[in-house]
Amino acid sequence: MNKPRHRYTEKSTVNSRQLALRILTDFDRDPGNLDRIIDKGLANVHLDHRDRRFVFEMVYGVIRRRMTLDHAMDQYVTEKIKDDTLKRILRIGIYQLIYMQKVPDHAAVNETVKLTRVDSRTEHFSGIVNAVMRSLINNKKTITLPDPQRDLVERLSVEFSHPRWMIERWLKKVGLSKTKKLLSFNNERPEIFLRRKLRDISRQQFESDVRTISEPAAGYLNLYYKLKKTLLPESIRMIQQGMCVVQAPSSGWVVALLDVKKGEHLLDMCSAPGGKTALISELAGDTGTVVACELRKARLMSVVEMVRRMDLNNVYPLVCDGVNLPFMGAFDKVLLDAPCSGTGVLHRHPEARWVKNPEDIEKLAGAQSRLLHSAASVVAPGGILVYSTCSLEPEENELQVEAFLRSHPDFVLDRNPDVIPDKFIDDNGYLRINPYEHGMDGMFGARLRRLEQ
């Protein structure tokens, strides 16, 4: 197993482990968006960048590998553990032993045992934690996995730490080989990409400024760069100066579907966190306009902050319900990057595998259908509607588009812009980027054109 790298110093990481435990506790009590929970947990806490990275690595890793960690825990504990805090402490300890190569075994044991002594209510767990972790070390960190001949889904679920229902869906849809590739991809530490700003800085100058931390990556208009180092966005000067944003290349290909021209008037219906909005804004230029909508003000503020930081003057943020758009006129082009299950980006959001359930896909499909119907009402004759998700599920993707076209005969599936590589276009003419085929964030997109009246 590939272990995340973190240069260990005993003095600097003890508080980091306490913070990780606190954040994991908050997540278990109120599961939700992990980034927001971490931000809340780190608020008003002074940590240097190395310790912040350690917290992120620990929290994301424990949640990503939770089912595997619990399976290991069950093998090395004589009685079933009922105390949730003890479970979390053991997950932290076992994760360090199995996955964190740079943390010496003795330090992992000592520091995890110390976690039990932070609170008087958990002091009596120190012996159990010490015994379990030393037993794991003495057994060469061996974990006996379920027999795939008896229950293949259980084996994959434990080995790759995914819920059974997801694995069963994917096995039925894409088969064993692609499912295993997808599961493995979802457990990798996600690569971080920068998207260069189109104006105010030349490509040559930008590449010179970021050459020590990034390297060019394939993407729309050659705007993308992969970070070579593990850095937090707030530590990257070019982001703070508005010269780039964090954005994966898959998202850029969704914007490419729009084929934005200078001077066009566009609507981004579900615009947060703002990366696609910013790129659309730059492509439309000063003579174009972009209305950026979000249902909740808190989410819209992330768009506002990005637009302000990048000095984009043609974006008009608006809090509104996408199902009931407050517009009388029509837009040249509309992007509906719809709320979805996010099964194409589980490597970036590992918490989703534990938060989502099969019923959510059905509910989301209903919401997506209503949003698509609303979007259609504000597309000008001859205009373009791009529907996209970061889901791998047919109910949210091609089945959604097919149902929309049946109920909206004034729309047709349009020819995709030539700039999009053929490898990303499937046999039905949809943008389809799959982690198990392309090693990238999963993304689906459809370019729909409204017929002239």
C-alpha positions in Angstrom: 0.0 0.0 0.0 1.3 3.5 -0.9 1.7 5.5 2.3 1.2 9.3 2.4 4.5 11.1 3.3 4.9 13.4 6.2 8.2 14.2 7.9 7.5 13.3 11.5 8.6 15.3 14.5 7.2 14.2 17.9 7.0 17.7 19.3 5.1 19.3 16.4 2.4 16.6 15.8 1.0 15.9 19.3 -1.5 18.8 19.0 -2.2 17.8 15.5 -3.4 14.4 16.6 -5.7 16.0 19.2 -7.1 18.3 16.5 -7.6 15.3 14.2 -9.5 13.4 16.9 -11.7 16.5 17.6 -12.5 16.9 13.9 -13.2 13.2 13.4 -15.5 13.4 16.5 -17.4 16.4 14.9 -17.7 14.5 11.6 -19.1 11.4 13.3 -21.7 13.4 15.3 -22.8 15.5 12.3 -21.6 14.0 9.0 -21.3 16.5 6.2 -18.9 18.3 4.0 -15.5 17.4 5.4 -13.7 20.6 4.2 -16.1 22.8 6.2 -15.8 20.6 9.2 -12.0 20.8 9.1 -12.1 24.5 8.5 -14.3 24.9 11.6 -12.0 22.6 13.6 -8.9 24.6 12.7 -10.5 28.0 13.2 -8.6 30.1 15.8 -6.0 27.4 16.1 -2.4 28.4 15.3 -0.6 25.7 13.3 2.2 25.9 10.9 1.7 24.6 7.3 3.4 21.3 8.1 1.1 20.6 11.0 -2.0 21.7 9.0 -1.0 19.2 6.3 -0.7 16.5 9.0 -4.2 17.2 10.2 -5.6 17.1 6.7 -3.7 13.9 5.9 -4.8 12.2 9.1 -8.5 13.2 8.9 -8.9 12.4 5.2 -6.9 9.2 5.5 -8.9 7.9 8.5 -12.2 8.6 6.8 -11.1 7.2 3.5 -9.8 4.0 5.0 -12.4 3.7 7.8 -13.8 0.3 6.9 -10.4 -1.3 6.5 -9.3 0.2 9.8 -12.4 -1.1 11.6 -11.8 -4.6 10.1 -8.2 -4.5 11.4 -9.5 -3.3 14.8 -11.9 -6.2 15.0 -9.0 -8.7 14.4 -6.9 -7.3 17.2 -9.5 -6.6 19.8 -10.9 -9.5 21.9 -14.2 -7.8 22.7 -16.4 -5.6 20.5 -15.7 -2.0 21.1 -18.7 0.0 22.1 -17.1 3.4 23.0 -17.0 5.7 19.9 -14.0 7.7 21.2 -12.0 4.6 21.6 -12.8 3.6 18.1 -11.7 6.9 16.8 -8.4 6.8 18.7 -7.7 3.3 17.5 -8.5 4.3 13.9 -5.9 7.1 14.2 -3.3 4.8 15.7 -3.8 1.9 13.2 -3.9 4.4 10.3 -0.4 5.7 11.3 1.0 2.1 11.5 -0.4 0.9 8.2 -0.4 4.0 6.0 1.9 6.7 7.3 5.4 5.6 6.3 7.2 8.6 7.8 5.8 8.1 11.3 8.0 5.6 13.3 6.0 2.8 14.9 7.1 3.6 18.4 6.1 7.3 17.9 2.7 6.2 16.5 2.1 4.0 19.6 3.3 6.6 22.1 1.5 9.5 20.7 -1.8 7.6 20.2 -1.7 6.4 23.8 -1.2 10.0 24.8 -4.5 10.8 23.1 -6.3 8.6 25.6 -4.8 10.7 28.5 -6.0 14.1 27.2 -9.5 13.4 28.7 -10.1 11.8 32.0 -13.0 9.9 30.5 -10.7 8.0 28.2 -7.6 7.5 30.4 -8.5 4.0 31.1 -8.3 3.1 27.4 -4.6 3.6 27.3 -3.8 -0.1 27.9 -6.2 -1.3 25.2 -4.7 1.2 22.7 -1.2 0.2 23.5 -2.0 -3.5 23.4 -3.8 -3.4 20.0 -1.1 -1.3 18.3 1.8 -3.4 19.6 0.0 -6.6 18.6 -0.5 -5.2 15.1 3.3 -4.4 15.0 4.3 -7.8 16.3 2.1 -9.5 13.6 4.0 -7.4 10.9 0.8 -5.3 10.4 -1.0 -8.2 8.8 -4.7 -7.9 8.1 -6.6 -10.9 7.0 -9.1 -9.9 4.4 -12.5 -11.7 3.6 -12.3 -14.6 1.2 -13.5 -13.3 -2.2 -14.7 -16.8 -3.2 -17.2 -16.6 -0.4 -18.3 -13.0 -0.8 -16.6 -10.9 -3.4 -18.5 -7.7 -2.5 -17.5 -8.0 1.1 -13.9 -8.5 0.2 -13.8 -5.4 -2.1 -15.8 -3.4 0.5 -13.2 -4.2 3.3 -10.1 -4.1 1.1 -11.0 -0.7 -0.5 -13.1 0.7 2.2 -16.4 1.4 0.3 -20.0 0.6 1.2 -21.5 -2.5 -0.4 -24.2 -0.7 -2.3 -21.7 1.3 -4.3 -19.6 -1.7 -5.2 -22.7 -3.7 -6.2 -23.8 -0.9 -8.5 -20.5 -0.6 -10.2 -19.9 -4.3 -10.6 -23.3 -4.5 -12.3 -22.5 -1.5 -14.5 -18.8 -1.8 -15.5 -17.6 -5.2 -14.3 -14.9 -6.3 -11.9 -11.8 -5.0 -13.5 -13.0 -1.4 -13.9 -14.6 -1.5 -10.5 -11.3 -2.4 -8.9 -9.6 0.4 -10.8 -12.2 2.8 -9.6 -12.0 1.7 -6.0 -8.2 2.0 -6.1 -8.4 5.5 -7.7 -10.8 6.6 -5.0 -8.3 5.7 -2.3 -5.4 7.6 -3.8 -4.4 11.0 -2.5 -5.9 13.4 -5.1 -3.6 15.4 -7.2 -4.0 19.2 -7.0 -4.1 21.4 -10.1 -3.8 25.1 -10.7 -5.7 26.8 -13.5 -3.9 29.8 -14.8 -5.6 33.1 -15.3 -6.1 34.1 -18.9 -5.3 37.8 -18.6 -3.0 40.0 -16.5 -0.2 37.5 -16.6 1.5 35.8 -19.6 1.9 32.1 -19.8 5.7 32.4 -19.7 5.6 34.6 -16.6 3.2 32.4 -14.8 5.2 29.2 -15.5 8.3 31.0 -14.4 6.7 32.0 -11.1 5.3 28.5 -10.3 8.1 26.3 -11.8 9.3 25.2 -8.4 5.9 23.9 -7.2 4.1 22.7 -10.3 4.5 21.3 -13.8 2.3 21.8 -16.9 -0.7 19.3 -17.2 -3.0 18.5 -20.1 -6.2 20.5 -20.1 -8.4 23.0 -21.8 -6.4 25.8 -23.5 -3.2 24.6 -21.8 -4.3 26.4 -18.6 -3.6 23.6 -16.1 -0.6 22.8 -13.9 -0.2 19.9 -11.4 1.4 20.7 -8.0 4.6 18.8 -7.4 4.5 19.4 -3.7 1.9 18.9 -1.0 0.8 22.5 -0.4 -2.3 24.0 1.1 -3.9 26.6 -1.2 -3.6 29.4 1.3 0.2 29.0 1.2 0.4 29.6 -2.6 1.2 33.2 -3.4 -0.2 33.1 -6.9 -3.6 32.0 -5.7 -3.7 34.8 -3.1 -2.8 37.3 -5.9 -5.6 36.1 -8.1 -3.3 34.8 -10.8 -4.7 31.2 -10.6 -7.3 29.0 -8.9 -7.4 25.4 -7.8 -9.3 23.5 -10.4 -9.1 20.0 -11.9 -8.7 19.7 -15.7 -12.0 17.7 -15.8 -13.9 20.8 -14.8 -12.2 22.8 -17.6 -13.6 20.4 -20.2 -17.1 21.1 -18.9 -16.5 24.8 -19.6 -15.1 23.8 -23.0 -18.5 22.3 -23.9 -20.0 25.8 -23.7 -17.5 27.2 -26.2 -17.8 30.6 -24.7 -17.3 33.6 -27.1 -16.5 37.2 -26.3 -19.5 39.3 -25.6 -21.9 36.5 -24.8 -24.4 36.6 -21.9 -24.3 33.5 -19.8 -25.9 32.0 -16.7 -24.1 29.6 -14.3 -27.0 28.2 -12.3 -25.2 26.3 -9.6 -22.0 28.3 -9.5 -20.3 27.5 -6.2 -17.4 27.3 -5.4 -16.8 29.5 -8.5 -14.0 27.9 -10.5 -16.1 27.4 -13.6 -17.7 30.8 -13.2 -14.3 32.4 -13.2 -13.2 30.7 -16.3 -16.5 31.5 -18.1 -16.1 35.1 -17.0 -12.6 35.4 -18.5 -13.6 33.8 -21.8 -16.7 36.1 -22.1 -14.5 39.2 -21.7 -15.4 42.7 -20.6 -18.3 42.9 -23.1 -19.9 39.7 -21.9 -21.8 39.0 -18.7 -22.1 36.0 -16.3 -24.9 35.7 -13.8 -23.8 33.3 -11.0 -26.6 31.8 -9.0 -26.7 29.8 -5.8 -29.5 28.8 -3.5 -27.6 29.7 -0.3 -25.8 32.9 0.4 -23.0 31.1 2.3 -22.1 29.1 -0.8 -22.5 32.1 -3.1 -19.9 33.9 -1.0 -17.2 31.5 -2.2 -18.0 32.7 -5.7 -17.9 36.3 -4.7 -14.6 35.9 -3.0 -13.0 34.2 -6.0 -14.4 36.8 -8.4 -13.0 39.6 -6.2 -9.6 38.0 -5.8 -9.3 37.5 -9.5 -10.6 41.0 -10.3 -13.4 39.8 -12.6 -15.8 42.7 -13.3 -18.4 41.0 -15.5 -19.9 38.5 -12.9 -23.2 39.3 -11.2 -23.8 37.0 -8.2 -27.4 36.3 -7.2 -29.0 34.2 -4.5 -31.9 32.4 -6.0 -33.7 29.1 -6.4 -32.6 27.5 -9.7 -36.0 25.8 -10.0 -37.7 29.2 -10.0 -35.4 31.5 -11.9 -36.2 35.2 -11.6 -35.4 36.1 -15.2 -37.7 37.4 -17.9 -35.1 37.4 -20.7 -32.9 34.6 -22.2 -29.2 33.8 -22.1 -26.9 32.9 -25.0 -25.6 30.0 -23.0 -26.5 28.3 -19.7 -24.4 26.0 -17.5 -26.2 23.7 -15.1 -23.5 21.9 -13.2 -26.1 20.1 -11.1 -25.9 18.9 -7.5 -25.2 15.2 -7.7 -24.0 12.2 -5.8 -20.3 13.0 -6.5 -19.4 9.4 -7.2 -16.8 10.6 -9.8 -14.8 12.5 -7.2 -14.8 10.3 -4.1 -11.0 10.6 -4.0 -11.5 14.3 -3.2 -14.5 13.8 -1.0 -14.0 10.5 0.8 -16.7 11.3 3.3 -19.4 11.1 0.6 -19.0 7.3 0.5 -20.3 7.2 4.1 -22.8 10.0 3.8 -24.6 9.1 0.6 -27.1 6.2 0.2 -28.9 4.7 -2.8 -32.1 6.7 -2.0 -30.1 9.9 -2.5 -29.5 9.1 -6.1 -33.2 8.9 -6.8 -33.8 12.1 -4.9 -31.0 13.9 -6.7 -32.3 12.7 -10.1 -35.7 14.3 -9.3 -34.0 17.6 -8.4 -31.8 17.5 -11.5 -34.8 17.0 -13.7 -36.5 20.1 -12.2 -33.4 22.2 -12.6 -33.0 21.1 -16.2 -36.6 22.1 -17.0 -36.0 25.5 -15.4 -32.8 26.0 -17.2 -34.5 25.3 -20.6 -36.9 28.2 -20.0 -34.1 30.8 -20.0 -32.0 29.6 -23.0 -32.4 31.9 -26.1 -33.5 30.3 -29.4 -30.4 28.9 -31.0 -28.7 29.1 -27.6 -26.8 26.4 -25.7 -27.5 24.5 -22.5 -24.7 22.5 -20.9 -25.8 19.9 -18.3 -23.0 18.4 -16.2 -22.4 16.4 -13.1 -19.4 14.8 -11.3 -21.4 11.6 -10.9 -20.8 8.2 -12.6 -24.4 7.1 -12.2 -26.7 6.7 -15.3 -29.7 8.1 -13.5 -28.0 11.4 -13.0 -26.3 11.5 -16.4 -27.5 10.0 -19.8 -30.8 8.9 -18.5 -31.5 12.4 -17.2 -30.6 14.0 -20.6 -32.6 11.4 -22.6 -35.7 12.1 -20.5 -35.2 15.9 -20.9 -34.9 15.6 -24.7 -38.1 13.5 -24.8 -40.0 16.2 -22.9 -38.4 19.2 -24.7 -38.6 18.6 -28.4 -37.2 22.1 -29.0 -33.8 20.9 -27.8 -31.3 18.6 -29.5 -28.0 17.1 -28.5 -25.5 19.4 -30.2 -22.1 18.7 -31.8 -19.3 19.1 -29.3 -16.6 21.7 -29.9 -13.5 20.3 -31.7 -11.2 21.4 -28.9 -12.4 18.5 -26.7 -10.3 15.4 -27.3 -12.1 12.4 -28.8 -11.1 10.2 -25.9 -13.4 12.2 -23.6 -16.5 11.8 -25.9 -18.4 8.6 -25.7 -20.3 6.8 -28.5 -23.5 8.8 -27.8 -21.9 12.2 -28.0 -21.6 12.9 -24.3 -18.6 14.2 -22.5 -17.6 11.3 -20.2 -14.4 11.3 -18.2 -14.0 8.2 -16.1 -11.5 7.7 -13.3 -11.0 4.0 -14.3 -10.2 4.9 -17.9 -8.6 8.4 -17.8 -7.2 8.6 -14.3 -9.0 11.9 -13.7 -11.9 13.3 -11.8 -15.1 11.7 -13.1 -17.2 14.1 -15.1 -20.3 13.9 -17.4 -21.5 16.6 -19.7 -24.1 17.1 -22.5 -24.2 20.1 -24.9 -27.8 20.8 -25.8 -29.0 23.3 -28.4 -32.3 25.1 -28.5 -33.8 25.1 -31.9 -34.5 28.4 -33.7 -38.1 29.4 -33.5 
